[in-house]
Amino acid sequence: MRSPKLAALELRRFGRGRMPRAALVALLLLPLLYGALYLWSFWDPYGRLDRIPVALVNDDKGTSTGGERLAAGDEIAEGLLGSKVFDWHETSRSEAELGVEDGTYYLSLTMPSDFSERIASSAGGSPGTGALRVRTNDANNYIVGQISRTVFAEVRGAASAKASRGFLDRIFIDFSGLHDATAKAAEGAGDLESGLTKAKKGSEDLADGLKDAKSGSGRLSSGITRLNKGASDLETGSRQVAGGTQQLADKVDAVAADVRPFLKDNGKAIGDTARLVSDSSKAVRDNLDLLVEAAPTASAAAHKASDDLAEVYRVRCEEQTAPDPAVCPQLKRARTAAADVAAVSDDVNALVTNQKGDLTALRGRLATLQKQADALAKRSPDLDTDLESAVKKINALNTGAHEVATGADALHTGLGTAKTGAGDLDTGVRKLKSGAKTLKSGLYRLGDGSATLAQGLNDGVARIPDYDKKDRDARTGVMSDPVRLASSSLHAAPNYGTGFAPYFIPLSLWVGAMVAYMLIQPLNRRALAAGAPAWRTAFAGWLPVAAIGLLQVAALMSVLHWRLGLQMTHAAGTIGFLALVSCCFAAIVQWLNARFGAAGRILVLAVLMLQLTSAGGTYPVQTSPGFFGAIHPYLPMTYVVDGLRRLITGGGLGPVWQGCAVLVAFTAGALALTALSARRKQVWTLDRLHPELSL
């Protein structure tokens, strides 16, 4: 009898009564219990997270920053309550802790009282981080805790980005303020450069004026020195003259009676003395004229230098809103020294001016003395003839000589003071001249530096950003969250159930084949008893379960597609591939049962467990212990899971064709082994008659 007929006879047994028919229907629907029910139970758990009760505790008191109110806790709470992630319940801290402990809430999220204050501290001197406190209880549900970590990571990222936006916005505002301040500084540096240009011109004029003043003060000092020497000589000579005239007058007065013979005998000596007095008077008059001429010139030069320096100081330091601290102190000292020099020159000039009447009188007296001396010298040969007149003239000469001596003494004293002042004036003007040169050099360097400063500040203004509100918003948005995860999936599964379908569908088909061989003999007994060929016997036991497997595939995929909404990229390919999977699983289960008998049923379950743990249907097999990675390539469900993923969610079909080849190989190998077992079963042994184990 052919294998199909034998298979048909085997299936016909299920139509002989109500229970066999019910058993066949249960056998056809059994994969639905493993495949459809499992997938239905967690088809889209992430879409129902809003049913999970979660406690929300908002203890944040808020704070003020930059004149504005910040309540970060209220903003986050408002956003969470309006979201569809979790079923949020606002509670107190104690209620949340108790609810997480007794299972009322799966977890709690707490915003502490200083949450806003810590976020705002990023712009202060003691920055801190705001902590969102999440409390879970794995005793309630472990998976919810894992899901919450992902959800709250997004919440934390959003809160951090908001805090960063506020901090960065303040930084950009400070940039704008820095830009404006630098622009003002650049404008001030430009004004400084302009002022220094004028100051440089003034310093040049000052240096030139002080040069002339130095020349004049030198001449004044030299002239006064000469005058002082002449005055000293005048004083000495006038005293000598006064002494001589006094002696002469005393003698004349004492010996008036005897003077005639004396005059007659000493006429020539008297004439020589008179001529000496005349010459001395003329020399003194010449020196007085030189002093009167030099003093006003020196005073005018000193005043001009002082005025020039005072003007430079007023323009450079008093009229500037921001005086240069490196130059103004030196200018002030130079102005003071120039004023002192002018005062000294005024003293000298005042000496000449204030005593001009005395000098004029002295000059007149000297002229008179000279005239009288000339007259006396002229008349000295005839003095003896005019004694009375001579005595009077000698007395007058004596009086005039004493007056000249007194005036010469006062003049010598005044010129000594003037000499000291003129020396100080010359020294001061020399220092001013040196300081003016230093000032000029410093102003040139300062001018170059101010030009460099102005250029640098203008360049800095161009480089410092000046953002308006639109630019600040754009930049703070980027900098507060500079890296965004642009995730994309080449072939995304629309929900959790679709992602796990490649794992649970082959599980249900394996269980279907396993239960089928609990009701159907792996080797047809009629064929064994009739001595049919082993390969025919093997096919006869495989075909009915393979046919039931095809019906199981049709029933399972119909429910998954039309009831649960499973969408397949390659629907026909998926059905064809699952048909091959069902046939392969049937061949493997048949061989295990045929070869090992009752123990084979246990082996079928063991092989299922090995395949489930090493197929990589949930976590990648690389995350499992090494044993499962070692057996991963040698079990058929590995290739079934990989192929179904490509057929359902999309992608290259290489793993599908590879899986088909592996499944065909497993099917052929299992059928060959089953045929070998059938040949052995044709010989009855004592173990077959009395098996050690039966199920």
Secondary structure, DSSP 8 states (H G I E B T S, - for coil): --HHHHHHHHHHGGGSSHHHHHHHHHHHHHHHHHTHHHHHHTSSGGGGGGGSEEEEEE----EEETTEEE-HHHHHHHHHHTSSSSEEEE--HHHHHHHHHHTSSSEEEEE-TTHHHHHHGGGSSS------EEEE-TTT-HHHHHHHHHHHHHHHHHHHHHHHHHHHHHHHHHHHHHHHHHHHHHHHHHHHHHHHHHHHHHHHHHHHHHHHHHHHHHHHHHHHHHHHHHHHHHHHHHHHHHHHHHHHHHHHHHTTTTHHHHHHHHHHHHHHHHHHHHHHHHHHHHHHHHHHHHHHHHHHHHHHHHHHHHHHHIIIIIS-SS--TTTHHHHHHHHHHHHHHHHHHHHHHHHHHHTHHHHHHHHHHHHHHHHHHHHHHHHGGGGGGSHHHHHHHHHHHHHHHHHHHHHHHHHHHHHHHHHHHHHHHHHHHHHHHHHHHHHHHHHHHHHHHHHHHHHHHHHHHHHS----HHHHHHHHHHHHS--------TT--SSHHHHHHHHHHHHHHHHHHHHHHHHS-SS-HHHHHHT--HHHHHHHHHHHHHHHHHHHHHHHHHIIIIIS----TTHHHHHHHHHHHHHHHHHHHHHHHHHHTHHHHHHHHHHHHHHHHHS-SSS-GGGS-HHHHHHGGGSHHHHHHHHHHHHHH---SHHHHHHHHHHHHHHHHHHHHHHHHHHHHTS--HHHHS-S---
